[in-house]
Amino acid sequence: MLVLWRTRSYEPPAQALSTAPTRYTEPLAALPSTPRVPSACFLFITRTMSLTKVRRTMFDIEQRFNARFHYPYVFLSELEFSAEFQLKVRSIASSNVTFALITHNWATSSNSTHINGNSNALGFRNMVRYWAHPFATHSALSTYTRVWRLEPGSHFPCDFATDPFRRMHNLKLQYAFAISLASPAPTIWFHALDFLRHSSHLLSASNSMAWLSPSSNNSTVCQFLTNSELVDLRFIRSPAYTALFERMDQKLTLNHNQWSKDDDVAVRSLAVALLLDASQVAWLDDLAYTHDLLSNCPADPELQKRCHCDPSESSHLLPMSCSARWTTAPRSLHIDPLDLL
């Protein structure tokens, strides 16, 4: 059977190029000689069963970026990693790899029983809760201040134009994201907002609440997807962030509820948008990233020379995306914390 493939090319509009925002860049040729940022690592929270997906993601990271920098990897799981898993992961890594068991703060009493007999569902809910905050206190991360979460199966289709860790270091960023989307506000979002209303002293005067909540009644909210994010662990470990997480954890436990899908996204998004200055947060618009049906694909002609993604299919062009608003209106993000009272 004859199969015909239709291809299409992409040329960014001239107007888009002329009005593109100033971007933090390093010449591609300079990347090999740029020193590695200390106390930074890649982080997977996964299980042995995800070996194939983990190796696919690591292959991309190594080929596109880390073979030049050798940032270490940390793997965390509530179950022991098999010897095969460890061997095959180390065979791809160009740097040190640490495997550690999660033995503390993996679940609360409300998450201590199987959900309809489904241990996988229970494990997923526990992971959502763990990623919302407790991961940052694991001893395997005690020597690190910055982590880049990698999701098993995610894909990086372009050579890196910059070192994201270096960008965080040089610009003193606390948080950087690849994809953000608008969605109906989850229940935990209102719990968190209620906590922050009564803790206005914790809020940054230069926050980005106006970006986070574009609708006047908070029915729709913008959220940073946590499946590819760079985080300063000092922020996650801070008293303000810890207080927010503990309040949410307590609220769910008292109501006999479970941490559910995207609750970590809601907590992280609120904390980042309200507790940090907008200048401490960045959209990695030059990072090519794909996971499931979502992607971030740079349109810059120079970057496209080292890519195989289609900028016209980048998720930031979707009506539900909030990423472009972050870049195009950086000075309109602020809202007075007193308006929340």
RODO-2510 file (C-alpha; in nm, 4 decimals, decimal comma):
residues 341
     n   res          X          Y          Z
     1     m     0,0000     0,0000     0,0000
     2     l     0,1354     0,3381    -0,0997
     3     v     0,1357     0,5982     0,1773
     4     l     0,1836     0,9642     0,0895
     5     w     0,3052     1,2043     0,3566
     6     r     0,2073     1,5669     0,3333
     7     t     0,4607     1,8121     0,4697
     8     r     0,4287     2,1790     0,5405
     9     s     0,6739     2,4528     0,6166
    10     y     0,6405     2,7323     0,8686
    11     e     0,7532     3,0903     0,8206
    12     p     0,6862     3,3298     1,1113
    13     p     0,4988     3,6443     1,0063
    14     a     0,7257     3,9439     0,9592
    15     q     0,5219     4,1454     1,2077
    16     a     0,5594     3,8773     1,4741
    17     l     0,9361     3,8856     1,4319
    18     s     0,9582     4,2624     1,4519
    19     t     0,7500     4,2820     1,7690
    20     a     0,8968     3,9786     1,9452
    21     p     0,9881     4,0501     2,3094
    22     t     1,3495     4,0745     2,4162
    23     r     1,4685     3,7258     2,5061
    24     y     1,7479     3,6142     2,7363
    25     t     1,9838     3,4307     2,5012
    26     e     2,3291     3,2790     2,4786
    27     p     2,4803     3,2001     2,1376
    28     l     2,4551     2,8310     2,0585
    29     a     2,8298     2,8192     1,9982
    30     a     2,8928     2,9492     2,3498
    31     l     2,6959     2,6782     2,5277
    32     p     2,9744     2,4155     2,5496
    33     s     3,2043     2,6565     2,7363
    34     t     2,9422     2,7951     2,9740
    35     p     3,0103     2,6633     3,3258
    36     r     2,7529     2,4440     3,4951
    37     v     2,5395     2,6071     3,7621
    38     p     2,6219     2,4547     4,1036
    39     s     2,3566     2,2859     4,3213
    40     a     2,1211     2,2131     4,0290
    41     c     1,9809     1,8774     3,9161
    42     f     1,7146     1,7000     3,7132
    43     l     1,4418     1,5287     3,9153
    44     f     1,2208     1,2311     3,8339
    45     i     0,9511     1,1048     4,0705
    46     t     0,8602     0,7749     3,9081
    47     r     0,8597     0,3948     3,9312
    48     t     1,0464     0,1065     3,7707
    49     m     0,7534     0,0398     3,5359
    50     s     0,8224     0,3713     3,3582
    51     l     1,1736     0,2732     3,2483
    52     t     1,1103     0,3018     2,8749
    53     k     0,9524     0,6465     2,9074
    54     v     1,2272     0,7629     3,1417
    55     r     1,4977     0,6558     2,8969
    56     r     1,3249     0,8312     2,6079
    57     t     1,3162     1,1588     2,7998
    58     m     1,6730     1,1234     2,9228
    59     f     1,7929     1,0488     2,5682
    60     d     1,6449     1,3789     2,4509
    61     i     1,7891     1,5731     2,7421
    62     e     2,1346     1,4250     2,6937
    63     q     2,1411     1,4692     2,3152
    64     r     1,9947     1,8174     2,3165
    65     f     2,1566     1,9622     2,6259
    66     n     2,3114     1,7709     2,9117
    67     a     2,5954     1,5972     2,7277
    68     r     2,7602     1,9413     2,7364
    69     f     2,6861     2,0248     3,1001
    70     h     2,6562     1,6980     3,2936
    71     y     2,3930     1,8072     3,5431
    72     p     2,3172     1,5208     3,7849
    73     y     1,9900     1,3286     3,8080
    74     v     1,7899     1,2395     4,1187
    75     f     1,5272     0,9627     4,1057
    76     l     1,2696     0,9312     4,3851
    77     s     1,0086     0,6583     4,4349
    78     e     0,8032     0,5083     4,7157
    79     l     0,9024     0,1678     4,5756
    80     e     1,2541     0,0318     4,5280
    81     f     1,3979     0,0764     4,1798
    82     s     1,4979    -0,2533     4,0201
    83     a     1,8607    -0,3301     3,9400
    84     e     1,7730    -0,3282     3,5686
    85     f     1,6144     0,0161     3,5996
    86     q     1,9221     0,1588     3,7681
    87     l     2,1618    -0,0007     3,5214
    88     k     1,9764     0,1186     3,2105
    89     v     1,9273     0,4699     3,3470
    90     r     2,2953     0,5046     3,4324
    91     s     2,3866     0,3844     3,0825
    92     i     2,2241     0,6941     2,9307
    93     a     2,3282     0,9572     3,1847
    94     s     2,6455     1,1573     3,1258
    95     s     2,6549     1,2534     3,4928
    96     n     2,5980     1,1281     3,8442
    97     v     2,2651     0,9536     3,9172
    98     t     2,1106     0,9166     4,2629
    99     f     1,8300     0,6700     4,3379
   100     a     1,6440     0,7263     4,6651
   101     l     1,3415     0,5801     4,8389
   102     i     1,0586     0,7988     4,9664
   103     t     1,0117     0,6853     5,3258
   104     h     0,8629     0,9973     5,4830
   105     n     0,5600     1,2176     5,4190
   106     w     0,4364     1,0172     5,1187
   107     a     0,0749     0,9980     5,2405
   108     t    -0,1582     1,1289     5,5094
   109     s    -0,4240     0,9318     5,6936
   110     s    -0,6844     1,0455     5,4406
   111     n    -0,4757     0,8852     5,1670
   112     s    -0,3874     0,5712     5,3599
   113     t    -0,6401     0,3340     5,2050
   114     h    -0,6822     0,2077     4,8521
   115     i    -0,9252     0,3951     4,6327
   116     n    -1,1882     0,1449     4,5215
   117     g    -0,9171    -0,1180     4,5489
   118     n    -0,6990     0,0661     4,2962
   119     s    -0,3473     0,1034     4,4346
   120     n    -0,2349     0,2880     4,1202
   121     a    -0,4959     0,5583     4,1804
   122     l    -0,3790     0,5850     4,5408
   123     g    -0,0170     0,6137     4,4295
   124     f    -0,1060     0,8889     4,1832
   125     r    -0,2892     1,0910     4,4499
   126     n     0,0020     1,0489     4,6875
   127     m     0,2411     1,1674     4,4181
   128     v     0,0260     1,4761     4,3528
   129     r     0,0429     1,5632     4,7214
   130     y     0,4143     1,4846     4,7411
   131     w     0,4956     1,7055     4,4438
   132     a     0,2982     1,9937     4,5936
   133     h     0,5637     2,0338     4,8661
   134     p     0,7143     1,7369     5,0592
   135     f     0,9576     1,6382     4,7800
   136     a     1,1663     1,9469     4,8546
   137     t     1,2535     1,8145     5,2008
   138     h     1,3879     1,4756     5,0835
   139     s     1,7442     1,4167     5,2015
   140     a     1,8550     1,3274     4,8461
   141     l     1,7878     1,6909     4,7516
   142     s     1,9463     1,8480     5,0593
   143     t     2,2533     1,9656     4,8665
   144     y     2,0521     2,1155     4,5791
   145     t     1,8875     2,4548     4,5496
   146     r     1,7386     2,4231     4,1988
   147     v     1,5601     2,1300     4,0345
   148     w     1,4129     2,0707     3,6923
   149     r     1,1285     1,8231     3,7003
   150     l     1,1272     1,5781     3,4117
   151     e     0,8132     1,3837     3,3270
   152     p     0,8696     1,0292     3,1944
   153     g     0,7787     1,0201     2,8252
   154     s     0,8165     1,3926     2,7667
   155     h     1,0021     1,4953     2,4528
   156     f     1,2505     1,7772     2,3793
   157     p     1,2651     1,8184     1,9993
   158     c     1,5161     2,1061     1,9723
   159     d     1,8724     2,1814     2,0688
   160     f     1,8783     2,4130     2,3668
   161     a     1,9606     2,7770     2,2891
   162     t     2,0301     2,8539     2,6552
   163     d     2,1049     2,6759     2,9788
   164     p     1,7783     2,7118     3,1758
   165     f     1,9623     2,6673     3,5053
   166     r     2,2037     2,9461     3,4068
   167     r     1,9094     3,1664     3,3143
   168     m     1,7549     3,1110     3,6578
   169     h     2,0844     3,1863     3,8265
   170     n     2,1696     3,4999     3,6262
   171     l     1,8211     3,6526     3,6448
   172     k     1,7631     3,5442     4,0068
   173     l     1,4476     3,3541     3,9095
   174     q     1,2560     3,1426     4,1585
   175     y     1,0309     2,9670     3,9085
   176     a     1,0236     2,8955     3,5349
   177     f     0,7561     2,7142     3,3339
   178     a     0,7091     2,5692     2,9862
   179     i     0,3286     2,5552     2,9536
   180     s     0,0388     2,7283     3,1277
   181     l    -0,3328     2,6817     3,0668
   182     a    -0,6612     2,8331     3,1788
   183     s    -0,9087     2,5941     3,3390
   184     p    -1,2083     2,5931     3,5740
   185     a    -1,0907     2,6732     3,9243
   186     p    -1,0560     2,3524     4,1330
   187     t    -1,1976     2,3361     4,4862
   188     i    -0,8536     2,3447     4,6443
   189     w    -0,7891     2,6723     4,4634
   190     f    -1,0618     2,8418     4,6672
   191     h    -0,9289     2,6870     4,9891
   192     a    -0,5860     2,8285     4,9134
   193     l    -0,7217     3,1683     4,8188
   194     d    -0,9184     3,1803     5,1437
   195     f    -0,5981     3,1057     5,3377
   196     l    -0,4093     3,3813     5,1577
   197     r    -0,6879     3,6321     5,2189
   198     h    -0,6257     3,5851     5,5880
   199     s    -0,2486     3,5889     5,5455
   200     s    -0,2067     3,9021     5,3360
   201     h     0,1260     3,9773     5,5054
   202     l     0,2733     3,6868     5,3088
   203     l     0,1792     3,8287     4,9689
   204     s     0,4267     3,9995     4,7391
   205     a     0,3507     4,3618     4,6545
   206     s     0,4601     4,2869     4,2963
   207     n     0,2601     3,9680     4,2562
   208     s     0,1029     3,8328     3,9375
   209     m    -0,2513     3,7713     4,0601
   210     a    -0,3951     3,9650     3,7654
   211     w    -0,2397     3,7085     3,5305
   212     l    -0,3477     3,4132     3,7437
   213     s    -0,7129     3,5120     3,7587
   214     p    -0,8228     3,6800     3,4340
   215     s    -1,1934     3,6398     3,5158
   216     s    -1,3529     3,8741     3,7680
   217     n    -1,5310     3,5967     3,9586
   218     n    -1,2313     3,3570     3,9738
   219     s    -1,4312     3,0897     3,7868
   220     t    -1,1445     3,0418     3,5423
   221     v    -0,7817     3,0502     3,6491
   222     c    -0,4451     3,0298     3,4776
   223     q    -0,2154     2,7602     3,6081
   224     f     0,1472     2,6605     3,5545
   225     l     0,1753     2,2962     3,4523
   226     t     0,4178     2,1223     3,6866
   227     n     0,5211     1,8396     3,4518
   228     s     0,8060     2,0576     3,3245
   229     e     0,9139     2,3287     3,5638
   230     l     1,2310     2,4680     3,7121
   231     v     1,1991     2,5479     4,0805
   232     d     1,4184     2,7121     4,3383
   233     l     1,3876     2,4763     4,6351
   234     r     1,4479     2,7619     4,8772
   235     f     1,1102     2,8973     4,7698
   236     i     0,9317     2,5623     4,8176
   237     r     1,0980     2,5229     5,1583
   238     s     1,0150     2,8793     5,2679
   239     p     0,7863     2,9385     5,5690
   240     a     0,5223     3,1093     5,3515
   241     y     0,4984     2,8266     5,0963
   242     t     0,5107     2,5622     5,3699
   243     a     0,2276     2,7320     5,5586
   244     l     0,0135     2,7372     5,2447
   245     f     0,0743     2,3683     5,1751
   246     e     0,0127     2,2593     5,5348
   247     r    -0,3153     2,4503     5,5404
   248     m    -0,4319     2,2786     5,2217
   249     d    -0,3224     1,9386     5,3477
   250     q    -0,5091     1,9951     5,6732
   251     k    -0,8186     2,1153     5,4915
   252     l    -0,8386     1,8020     5,2795
   253     t    -0,7753     1,5730     5,5759
   254     l    -1,0435     1,7346     5,7921
   255     n    -1,2959     1,7080     5,5087
   256     h    -1,2011     1,3412     5,4446
   257     n    -1,1095     1,4318     5,0897
   258     q    -0,8183     1,3135     4,8767
   259     w    -0,5553     1,5045     4,6898
   260     s    -0,6710     1,4787     4,3312
   261     k    -0,5441     1,5408     3,9806
   262     d    -0,3869     1,8854     3,9320
   263     d    -0,4135     1,9879     4,2992
   264     d    -0,0351     2,0250     4,3003
   265     v    -0,0730     2,2525     3,9974
   266     a    -0,3252     2,4690     4,1836
   267     v    -0,1132     2,5020     4,4971
   268     r     0,2060     2,5740     4,3023
   269     s     0,0348     2,8280     4,0761
   270     l    -0,1204     3,0212     4,3621
   271     a     0,2014     3,0196     4,5618
   272     v     0,4123     3,1356     4,2671
   273     a     0,1666     3,4032     4,1557
   274     l     0,1026     3,5517     4,5001
   275     l     0,4167     3,4929     4,7056
   276     l     0,6775     3,5819     4,4417
   277     d     0,7483     3,9019     4,2535
   278     a     0,6493     3,8724     3,8876
   279     s     1,0140     3,9446     3,7980
   280     q     1,1140     3,6197     3,9736
   281     v     0,9062     3,4077     3,7338
   282     a     0,9679     3,3358     3,3639
   283     w     0,8101     3,1551     3,0726
   284     l     1,0714     2,9448     2,8916
   285     d     0,9398     3,0415     2,5512
   286     d     1,2552     2,9221     2,3749
   287     l     1,2310     2,5718     2,5243
   288     a     1,0899     2,3084     2,2898
   289     y     0,8881     2,0643     2,4964
   290     t     0,6159     1,8088     2,4249
   291     h     0,4102     1,5959     2,6613
   292     d     0,0968     1,4108     2,5551
   293     l    -0,1013     1,6562     2,3391
   294     l     0,0618     1,9734     2,4728
   295     s     0,3757     2,1359     2,3396
   296     n     0,5878     2,4463     2,3461
   297     c     0,7651     2,5119     2,0164
   298     p     0,9745     2,8266     1,9524
   299     a     0,9158     3,0130     1,6270
   300     d     1,2524     3,1886     1,6216
   301     p     1,4111     3,1117     1,2794
   302     e     1,7541     3,0498     1,4321
   303     l     1,6142     2,8058     1,6854
   304     q     1,4126     2,6294     1,4171
   305     k     1,7359     2,5367     1,2399
   306     r     1,7956     2,2893     1,5230
   307     c     1,4350     2,1761     1,5750
   308     h     1,1802     1,9282     1,4513
   309     c     0,8632     2,0764     1,5994
   310     d     0,5943     2,2852     1,4292
   311     p     0,5551     2,6349     1,5829
   312     s     0,2033     2,6616     1,4413
   313     e     0,1019     2,3761     1,6724
   314     s     0,2560     2,5221     1,9882
   315     s     0,0119     2,5169     2,2801
   316     h     0,0711     2,8841     2,3597
   317     l    -0,1375     2,9637     2,0503
   318     l    -0,4435     2,7853     2,1904
   319     p    -0,7285     3,0019     2,3241
   320     m    -0,6917     2,8338     2,6645
   321     s    -0,3207     2,9130     2,6942
   322     c    -0,1995     3,1800     2,9353
   323     s     0,1685     3,1737     2,8390
   324     a     0,1661     3,4501     2,5779
   325     r    -0,0067     3,6853     2,8235
   326     w     0,2896     3,6471     3,0557
   327     t     0,5301     3,7757     2,7889
   328     t     0,3141     4,0386     2,6243
   329     a     0,1884     4,2097     2,9397
   330     p     0,4626     4,1813     3,2028
   331     r     0,3765     4,5202     3,3529
   332     s     0,0049     4,4506     3,3996
   333     l     0,0422     4,1515     3,6293
   334     h     0,0296     4,3324     3,9619
   335     i    -0,2751     4,3476     4,1868
   336     d    -0,2893     4,5041     4,5324
   337     p    -0,2990     4,2246     4,7944
   338     l    -0,5523     4,4310     4,9890
   339     d    -0,7977     4,3742     4,7033
   340     l    -0,8133     4,0110     4,8102
   341     l    -0,9517     4,0957     5,1524
***
